[in-house]
């Protein structure tokens, strides 16, 4: 019996209650949460979000671990999650920004400002302290860096701690996750009744007629050479990373042309001679069967080579991201500097490395399955730790500490800006559903909402691209707004 107590309740006096105890608790929270995530309520699946609720349940009954250890694992999980997103969407990040990223960022900033305005209106109309309301606002948009920034700003200004900031965050956080997801369901049912357009898949190897110009140029060749095929080929040779199409001379030497490049789910149509190739690209090549076969030998087309992990750029990039996120940024008129935090910094670095790395012969490619595994482990660790931290005293706060009203305030801060942003995105910006909910997830800095968005749109990376397009600026704005509310309204 003592053995079981030590395992599930921890060893008195031992840091974190014992390593075995800590790992058992976290593993059980994640496993049970993922199991429940397979179920649906009214046809809606909350997926990985169940990990958060299981963590709260465990925390409520005292099955938790050392606070410092939970804080580390929570931040580390969040870093893994956002860094894997950056690696996945980074190659197409700047191209997506040029094609409408400014509009997406303005929409995200509008959602941030609408949330802050809603919180301030509730502060003045209900008399709730601005410290509590700032915590509720951070929880309503699941923004941990904003919570930390608000706490630090209050301590630096008054020299005292404000526990109600963290309490408001913990109470509002669960419904912040649910409210954002429910907003997505509501937006789709109200504004996308006809559904998203179906993307037609293309066969990997199909015969197409030769263009007229090509046929005339090869009029003396046999009939087989005038039959062109289109084939998708993987770039699996590291030496090609960073080379341009002009350096390979496919049209001149082989009579084959690269007509499309798929990079981490982002299509690059009509690539030019200056287009730079990256390790792991899936290129569509058009030419004769012999020419395409020759191109295949040059590019590699080996799945086995792509399975080799590239850990160096991942952990080196995480280190650089943590450094960037820790740099204080001073603004005139603001007494305390602002930081990107341990989520914004790694995300920005991963985007930059995955986009510009090939120019310096840095291989940042990871397979889709490896990236998904890294992403899922990160978000599961993050949610498990948040739930375990919020579970202790959670029910008492809701029942007797005004927590029910706080939940309502948090729901309003979540729903009003997201739904209004959905209206703007649908009818003003004319965004497709996958992109819109990705942008709204990023505007709320809500990883569980992005996980839900990705589950709803598995055939496209549009949600992740939208999320990553607005996330860096949104994270900065969330941290800045939380600090400004404390500095100017206490």
For each residue, the residues with C-beta under 8 A, 3 or more apart:
1: 4 5
2: 5 6
3: 6 7
4: 1 7 8
5: 1 2 8 9
6: 2 3 9 10 11 18 21
7: 3 4 18 20 21 24
8: 4 5 21 24 25 63
9: 5 6 17 21 62 63
10: 6 14 16 17 18 21 65
11: 6 14 17 18 21
12:
13:
14: 10 11 17 18
15: 66 69
16: 10 19 21 22 65 66 68 69
17: 9 10 11 14 21 22 65 66
18: 6 7 10 11 14 21 22
19: 16 22 23
20: 7 23 24
21: 6 7 8 9 10 11 16 17 18 24 25 65
22: 16 17 18 19 25 26 65 66 69
23: 19 20 26 27
24: 7 8 20 21 27 28
25: 8 21 22 28 29 58 63 64 65 388
26: 22 23 29 30 65 73 381 384 385 388
27: 23 24 30 31
28: 24 25 31 32 58
29: 25 26 32 33 51 54 55 58 384 387 388
30: 26 27 33 34 51 380 381 384
31: 27 28 34 35
32: 28 29 35 36 50 54
33: 29 30 36 37 48 50 51 52 53 54 55 380 383 384
34: 30 31 37 38 48 50 51 380
35: 31 32 38
36: 32 33 39 50 53 54
37: 33 34 45 46 47 48 49 50 51
38: 34 35 45
39: 36 45
40: 43 44 45
41: 44 45 46
42:
43: 40
44: 40 41 181 182 185
45: 37 38 39 40 41 455
46: 37 41 49 50 177 178 181 452
47: 37 50 448 451 452 455
48: 33 34 37 51 376 379 380 383 448 451
49: 37 46 52 53 177 178 181 383 448 451 452
50: 32 33 34 36 37 46 47 53 54
51: 29 30 33 34 37 48 54 55 380 383 384 387
52: 33 49 55 56 173 174 177 383 384 386 387 448
53: 33 36 49 50 56 57 174 387
54: 29 32 33 36 50 51 57 58 384 387
55: 29 33 51 52 58 59 383 384 385 386 387 388 390 391
56: 52 53 59 60 174 387 388 390 391 394
57: 53 54 60 61 387 391
58: 25 28 29 54 55 61 63 64 387 388 391
59: 55 56 62 63 64 387 388 389 390 391 392 394
60: 56 57 391 392 394 395
61: 57 58 391
62: 9 59 392
63: 8 9 25 58 59 388
64: 25 58 59 70 388 389 391 392
65: 10 16 17 21 22 25 26 69 70 388
66: 15 16 17 22 69 70
67: 70 71 389
68: 16 71 72
69: 15 16 22 65 66 72 73
70: 64 65 66 67 73 74 385 388 389
71: 67 68 74 75 385 389
72: 68 69 75 76
73: 26 69 70 76 77 381 384 385
74: 70 71 77 78 144 381 382 385 386 389
75: 71 72 78 79 144 342
76: 72 73 79 80 378 381
77: 73 74 80 81 377 378 379 380 381 382 383 384 385
78: 74 75 81 82 144 342 343 378 379 382 447
79: 75 76 82 83 318 321 322 342 343 346 378
80: 76 77 83 84 374 375 377 378 381
81: 77 78 84 85 375 378 379 382 447
82: 78 79 85 86 343 346 347 350 378 447 471
83: 79 80 86 87 314 317 318 321 346 347 349 350 374 378
84: 80 81 87 88 350 366 371 374 375 378
85: 81 82 88 89 347 350 375 450 464 467 468 471
86: 82 83 89 90 346 347 348 349 350 351 353 354 468
87: 83 84 90 264 314 350 353 354 364 366 371
88: 84 85 264 265 371 375 461 464
89: 85 86 92 93 96 264 265 266 351 461 464 465 467 468 469
90: 86 87 93 264 350 351 352 353 354 355 364 468
91: 263 264 266 278 354 355
92: 89 95 96 263 264 265 266 268 461 465
93: 89 90 96 97 351 355 465 468 469
94: 97 98 355
95: 92 98 99 266 268
96: 89 92 93 99 100 101 266 465 469
97: 93 94 100 101 102 469
98: 94 95 101
99: 95 96
100: 96 97 103 104 429
101: 96 97 98 104 105 469
102: 97 105 106
103: 100 106 107 429
104: 100 101 107 108 429 431 435 439 466 469 470
105: 101 102 108 109 469 470 473 474
106: 102 103 109 110
107: 103 104 110 111 421 424 425 429 439 443 470
108: 104 105 111 112 421 439 440 442 443 470 473 474 477
109: 105 106 112 113 443 473 474 477
110: 106 107 113 114 417 421 424
111: 107 108 114 115 417 418 420 421 440 443 444
112: 108 109 115 116 417 443 474 477 478 481
113: 109 110 116 117 481
114: 110 111 117 118 416 417 420 421
115: 111 112 118 119 137 140 141 413 414 416 417
116: 112 113 119 120 137 481 485
117: 113 114 120 121
118: 114 115 121 122 412 413 416 417
119: 115 116 122 123 133 134 136 137 409 413 485
120: 116 117 123 124 133 485 489
121: 117 118 124 125
122: 118 119 125 126 128 133 409 412 413
123: 119 120 126 127 128 129 130 133 489
124: 120 121 127
125: 121 122
126: 122 123 405 409
127: 123 124
128: 122 123 132 133 136 405 406 409
129: 123 132 133 164
130: 123 133 134 485 486 489 490
131: 134 135 150 154 162 164 165 168 486 490
132: 128 129 135 136 164 165 167 168 406
133: 119 120 122 123 128 129 130 136 137 168 409 485
134: 119 130 131 137 138 146 150 165 168 482 485 486
135: 131 132 138 139 147 150 164 165 166 167 168 169 172
136: 119 128 132 133 139 140 168 169 171 172 406 409 410 413
137: 115 116 119 133 134 140 141 146 172 410 413 482 485
138: 134 135 141 143 144 146 147 150 165 168 169 172 478 482
139: 135 136 142 147 168 169 170 171 172 173 176 410
140: 115 136 137 172 173 175 176 179 409 410 411 413 414
141: 115 137 138 146 176 180 413 414 444 445 446 478
142: 139 173 176 177 180 444 445 446 447 448 449
143: 138 146 147 444 445 475 478 479 482
144: 74 75 78 138 147 148 341 343 386
145: 148 149 339 340 341 342 343 344 445 475 478 479
146: 134 137 138 141 143 149 150 445 478 479 481 482
147: 135 138 139 143 144 150 151 165 166 169 482
148: 144 145 151 152 341
149: 145 146 152 153 338 339 341 479 482 483
150: 131 134 135 138 146 147 153 154 165 482 483 485 486
151: 147 148 154 155 161 162 165 166
152: 148 149 155 156 336
153: 149 150 156 157 336 482 483 486 487
154: 131 150 151 157 158 160 161 162 165 486 490
155: 151 152 158 159 160 161 162
156: 152 153 159 335 336
157: 153 154 335 336 486 487 490
158: 154 155 162 490
159: 155 156
160: 154 155
161: 151 154 155
162: 131 151 154 155 158 165
163: 166 167
164: 129 131 132 135 167 168
165: 131 132 134 135 138 147 150 151 154 162 168 169
166: 135 147 151 163 169 170
167: 132 135 163 164 170 171 393 397 401
168: 131 132 133 134 135 136 138 139 164 165 171 172 406 410
169: 135 136 138 139 147 165 166 172 173
170: 139 166 167 173 389 390 394 397
171: 136 139 167 168 394 397 398 403 406 407 410
172: 135 136 137 138 139 140 168 169 175 176 406 407 409 410 413
173: 52 139 140 142 169 170 176 177 386 390
174: 52 53 56 177 178 390
175: 140 172 178 179 407 410 411 414
176: 139 140 141 142 172 173 179 180 410 414 444 446
177: 46 49 52 142 173 174 180 181 446 448 449
178: 46 49 174 175 181 182
179: 140 175 176 182 183 410 411 414 415 418
180: 141 142 176 177 183 184 414 418 440 441 444 446 448 449
181: 44 46 49 177 178 184 185 448 449 452
182: 44 178 179 185 186 415
183: 179 180 186 187 414 415 418 419 422 440
184: 180 181 187 188 437 440 449 452 453 456
185: 44 181 182 188 189
186: 182 183 189 190 419
187: 183 184 190 191 192 418 419 422 426 433 436 437
188: 184 185 191 192 433
189: 185 186 192 193
190: 186 187 193
191: 187 188 422 423 426 427
192: 187 188 189 195 196 426 433
193: 189 190
194:
195: 192
196: 192 432 433 434 457
197: 432
198:
199: 459 460
200:
201:
202: 206
203: 206
204: 231 232
205: 229 230 231 232
206: 202 203 229 230
207: 227 228 229
208: 228 229 230 286
209: 227 228
210: 214 215 218 226 227 228
211: 214 215 228
212: 215 216
213: 216 217
214: 210 211 217 218 226 228
215: 210 211 212 218 219 226
216: 212 213 219
217: 213 214
218: 210 214 215 221 225 226 255
219: 215 216
220:
221: 218 225 226
222: 225 226
223: 226 227
224: 227 288 289
225: 218 221 222 288 290
226: 210 214 215 218 221 222 223 288
227: 207 209 210 223 224 288 289
228: 207 208 209 210 211 214 286 287 288
229: 205 206 207 208 286 287 288 289 292
230: 205 206 208 259 284 285 286
231: 204 205 284 285 292 296
232: 204 205 262 282 283 284 285
233: 282 283 284 285 292 295 296 299 301
234: 280 281 282 283 299 300 301 302 303 306
235: 240 241 277 278 279 280 281 282 283 299 300
236: 279 280 299 300 301 302 303 305 306
237: 240 279 298 299 300 305
238: 241 279 363
239: 243
240: 235 237 243 248 277 279 298 299 300
241: 235 238 277 278 279 358 361 362 363
242: 276 277 278 358 359 360 361
243: 239 240 247 248 276 277
244: 247 248 273 274 275 276 277
245: 248 250 258 271 272 273 274 275 277
246: 249 273 274
247: 243 244
248: 240 243 244 245 298
249: 246 252 253 254
250: 245 253 254 256 257 258 285 287 291 295
251: 254 255 256 257
252: 249
253: 249 250
254: 249 250 251 287 291 294 295
255: 218 251 287 288 291
256: 250 251 285 286 287 288 291 292 294 295
257: 250 251 285 286 287
258: 245 250 261 271 275 283 284 285
259: 230 270 271 284 285 286
260: 267 268 269 270 271 283 284
261: 258 267 268 271 275 277 281 282 283 284
262: 232 265 266 267 268 281 282 283 284
263: 91 92 266 268 278 280 281 282
264: 87 88 89 90 91 92 280 354 461
265: 88 89 92 262 460 461 464 465
266: 89 91 92 95 96 262 263 461 465
267: 260 261 262
268: 92 95 260 261 262 263 271 275
269: 260
270: 259 260
271: 245 258 259 260 261 268 275
272: 245 275
273: 244 245 246
274: 244 245 246
275: 244 245 258 261 268 271 272
276: 242 243 244 358 359
277: 235 240 241 242 243 244 245 261 281 283 358
278: 91 235 241 242 263 281 358 365
279: 235 236 237 238 240 241 358 363 365
280: 234 235 236 263 264 306 365 367
281: 234 235 261 262 263 277 278
282: 232 233 234 235 261 262 263
283: 232 233 234 235 258 260 261 262 277 299
284: 230 231 232 233 258 259 260 261 262
285: 230 231 232 233 250 256 257 258 259 292 295 296
286: 208 228 229 230 256 257 259 292
287: 228 229 250 254 255 256 257 291 292 295
288: 224 225 226 227 228 229 255 256 291 292
289: 224 227 229 292 293
290: 225 293 294
291: 250 254 255 256 287 288 294 295
292: 229 231 233 256 285 286 287 288 289 295 296
293: 289 290 296 297
294: 254 256 290 291 297 298
295: 233 250 254 256 285 287 291 292 298 299
296: 231 233 285 292 293 299 300 301
297: 293 294
298: 237 240 248 294 295
299: 233 234 235 236 237 240 283 295 296
300: 234 235 236 237 240 296 305
301: 233 234 236 296
302: 234 236 305 306
303: 234 236 306 307
304: 307
305: 236 237 300 302 308
306: 234 236 280 302 303 365 367
307: 303 304 367
308: 305
309: 366 370
310: 313 314 363 364 365 366
311: 314 315
312: 315 316
313: 310 316 317 353 357 362 363 364
314: 83 87 310 311 317 318 366
315: 311 312 318 319
316: 312 313 319 320
317: 83 313 314 320 321 346 349 350 353 364
318: 79 83 314 315 321 322 346 349
319: 315 316 322 323
320: 316 317 323 324 349 353
321: 79 83 317 318 324 325 342 345 346 347 348 349 350
322: 79 318 319 325 326 342 345 346
323: 319 320 326 327 345
324: 320 321 327 340 345 346 348 349
325: 321 322 339 340 341 342 343 344 345 346
326: 322 323 339 342 345
327: 323 324 339 340 345
328: 337 338 339
329: 337 338 339 340
330: 334 337 338
331: 334 337 338 480
332:
333:
334: 330 331 337 338 483 484 487
335: 156 157 487
336: 152 153 156 157 483 487
337: 328 329 330 331 334
338: 149 328 329 330 331 334 476 479 480 483
339: 145 149 325 326 327 328 329 479
340: 145 324 325 327 329 343 344 345 348 472 475 476 479
341: 144 145 148 149 325 344 345 475 479
342: 75 78 79 145 321 322 325 326 345 346
343: 78 79 82 144 145 325 340 346 347 445 475
344: 145 325 340 341 347 348 471 472 475 476 479
345: 321 322 323 324 325 326 327 340 341 342 348 349
346: 79 82 83 86 317 318 321 322 324 325 342 343 349 350
347: 82 83 85 86 321 343 344 350 351 468 471 472 475
348: 86 321 324 340 344 345 351 352 472
349: 83 86 317 318 320 321 324 345 346 352 353
350: 82 83 84 85 86 87 90 317 321 346 347 353 354
351: 86 89 90 93 347 348 354 355 468 472
352: 90 348 349 355 356
353: 86 87 90 313 317 320 349 350 356 357 362 364
354: 86 87 90 91 264 350 351 357 364
355: 90 91 93 94 351 352
356: 352 353 359 360
357: 313 353 354 360 362 363 364
358: 241 242 276 277 278 279 361 362 363 364
359: 242 276 356
360: 242 356 357
361: 241 242 358
362: 241 313 353 357 358
363: 238 241 279 310 313 357 358
364: 87 90 310 313 317 353 354 357 358
365: 278 279 280 306 310
366: 84 87 309 310 314 370 371 374
367: 280 306 307 370 371
368: 371 372
369: 372 373
370: 309 366 367 373 374
371: 84 87 88 366 367 368 374 375
372: 368 369 375 376
373: 369 370 376 377
374: 80 83 84 366 370 371 377 378
375: 80 81 84 85 88 371 372 378 379
376: 48 372 373 379 380
377: 77 80 373 374 380 381
378: 76 77 78 79 80 81 82 83 84 374 375 381 382
379: 48 77 78 81 375 376 382 383 447 448 451
380: 30 33 34 48 51 77 376 377 383 384
381: 26 30 73 74 76 77 80 377 378 384 385
382: 74 77 78 81 378 379 385 386 447
383: 33 48 49 51 52 55 77 379 380 386 387 448
384: 26 29 30 33 51 52 54 55 73 77 380 381 387 388
385: 26 55 70 71 73 74 77 381 382 388 389
386: 52 55 74 144 173 382 383 389 390
387: 29 51 52 53 54 55 56 57 58 59 383 384 390 391
388: 25 26 29 55 56 58 59 63 64 65 70 384 385 391
389: 59 64 67 70 71 74 170 385 386 392
390: 55 56 59 170 173 174 386 387 394
391: 55 56 57 58 59 60 61 64 387 388 394
392: 59 60 62 64 389
393: 167 396 397
394: 56 59 60 170 171 390 391 397 398
395: 60 398 399
396: 393 399 400 401
397: 167 170 171 393 394 400 401 402 403 406
398: 171 394 395 401 403 404 407
399: 395 396 403 404
400: 396 397 403
401: 167 396 397 398
402: 397 405 406
403: 171 397 398 399 400 406 407
404: 398 399 407 408
405: 126 128 402 408 409
406: 128 132 136 168 171 172 397 402 403 409 410
407: 171 172 175 398 403 404 410 411
408: 404 405 411 412
409: 119 122 126 128 133 136 140 172 405 406 412 413
410: 136 137 139 140 168 171 172 175 176 179 406 407 413 414
411: 140 175 179 407 408 414 415
412: 118 122 408 409 415 416
413: 115 118 119 122 136 137 140 141 172 409 410 416 417
414: 115 140 141 175 176 179 180 183 410 411 417 418 444
415: 179 182 183 411 412 418 419
416: 114 115 118 412 413 419 420
417: 110 111 112 114 115 118 413 414 420 421 443
418: 111 179 180 183 187 414 415 421 422 440 443 444
419: 183 186 187 415 416 422 423
420: 111 114 416 417 423 424
421: 107 108 110 111 114 417 418 424 425 439 440 443
422: 183 187 191 418 419 425 426 436 440
423: 191 419 420 426 427 428
424: 107 110 420 421 427 428 429
425: 107 421 422 428 429 431 436 439 440
426: 187 191 192 422 423 429 430 431 436
427: 191 423 424 430
428: 423 424 425
429: 100 103 104 107 424 425 426
430: 426 427
431: 104 425 426 435 436 439
432: 196 197 435 436 462
433: 187 188 192 196 436 437 457
434: 196 437 438 453 456 457 460 462 463 466
435: 104 431 432 438 439 462 463 465 466
436: 187 422 425 426 431 432 433 439 440 466
437: 184 187 433 434 440 441 449 453 456 463 466
438: 434 435 441 442 450 453 462 463 464 465 466 467
439: 104 107 108 421 425 431 435 436 442 443 466 467 469 470
440: 108 111 180 183 184 418 421 422 425 436 437 443 444 449
441: 180 437 438 444 446 447 449 450 453 463 466 467
442: 108 438 439 445 446 450 466 467 468 469 470 471 474
443: 107 108 109 111 112 417 418 421 439 440 470 474
444: 111 141 142 143 176 180 414 418 440 441 449
445: 141 142 143 145 146 343 442 471 474 475 478
446: 141 142 176 177 180 441 442 449 450
447: 78 81 82 142 379 382 441 450 451
448: 47 48 49 52 142 177 180 181 379 383 451 452
449: 142 177 180 181 184 437 440 441 444 446 452 453
450: 85 438 441 442 446 447 453 454 463 464 467
451: 47 48 49 379 447 448 454 455
452: 46 47 49 181 184 448 449 455 456
453: 184 434 437 438 441 449 450 456 457 463 467
454: 450 451 457 458 463 464
455: 45 47 451 452 458
456: 184 434 437 452 453 463
457: 196 433 434 453 454 460 462 463
458: 454 455
459: 199
460: 199 265 434 457 463
461: 88 89 92 264 265 266 464 465
462: 432 434 435 438 457 465 466
463: 434 435 437 438 441 450 453 454 456 457 460 466 467
464: 85 88 89 265 438 450 454 461 467 468
465: 89 92 93 96 265 266 435 438 461 462 468 469
466: 104 434 435 436 437 438 439 441 442 462 463 469 470
467: 85 89 438 439 441 442 450 453 463 464 470 471
468: 85 86 89 90 93 347 351 442 464 465 471 472
469: 89 93 96 97 101 104 105 439 442 465 466
470: 104 105 107 108 439 442 443 466 467 473 474
471: 82 85 344 347 442 445 467 468 474 475
472: 340 344 347 348 351 468 475 476
473: 105 108 109 470 476 477
474: 105 108 109 112 442 443 445 470 471 477 478
475: 143 145 340 341 343 344 347 445 471 472 478 479
476: 338 340 344 472 473 479 480
477: 108 109 112 473 474 480 481
478: 112 138 141 143 145 146 445 474 475 481 482
479: 143 145 146 149 338 339 340 341 344 475 476 482 483
480: 331 338 476 477 483 484
481: 112 113 116 146 477 478 484 485
482: 134 137 138 143 146 147 149 150 153 478 479 485 486
483: 149 150 153 334 336 338 479 480 486 487
484: 334 480 481 487 488
485: 116 119 120 130 133 134 137 150 481 482 488 489
486: 130 131 134 150 153 154 157 482 483 489 490
487: 153 157 334 335 336 483 484 490
488: 484 485
489: 120 123 130 485 486
490: 130 131 154 157 158 486 487
